[in-house]
């Protein structure tokens, strides 16, 4: 079964984006960055589709010279 809304944990997201976890936590303060979802009392994740959409938007802003 392939989940439509796959979840990626912060450690894996940081590795995939080739950034440190500290950078990921800093990016979370940006209101444009996708919101984390609670997976439990001490566990969070991000919807992969939200991260993909954010990356596409960042790419478009970069191409326009706005970043």
N, C-alpha and C positions, 0 to 999 in steps of 0.2 A: 504494500500500500504506500502510495506517495502522498504525503501530506501537502495540502495546498498552502498552509501557513507554517512553514518550517521555522523552527526557533534555533538561534545560534547563541551560545553562551559567550560572555565577555572575553574570556581567555581565547577562545577560538576566533572570535571576531577580530581581536587585536592581532592575532597571528596572521589571519587572512589579509588584513589591511597593512600588515608589516609596520605596525606601530606598537608602542609600549602600552601597557594597561593604564599607566598614568595619563598618557595622551588621550586614551579612550575616556577616562573619567573626566578629563578637562573638556573634551568635546561634548559630553553629556550636558554640560552647563549651557551650551548653545541651544536656544529655543528651536532652531531649525533641525537639530539632530533628532533622529527617531527616539521616541520614548521607550524605555525599557518596560518589560512586563514582569510582574511578580510570578515566580514559579513555586514559591514557598516562603517560609518565614525568612530565610537568609539566602535566597537564590533568585537571580533575575536572568532574563534573556531578551533577545531582540528578534522581531520578526524579520526574516531574511528579505521578504518583499519590501519592507519599509527601508531597510538598509540599501537595497538595490535602487529604489526610487530616489533616495537621498544622494547616492553616488552619481546617478544620471543627472540629477539637478545640479550637483557640484561641477560635473563635467561641462554642462551647458554654460554655467556662469564663468568657468575658466576660459572657455572658448570665446566668450564675449568680452573677456578681459575684466570682469567684475570681481574677480577674486585675486 
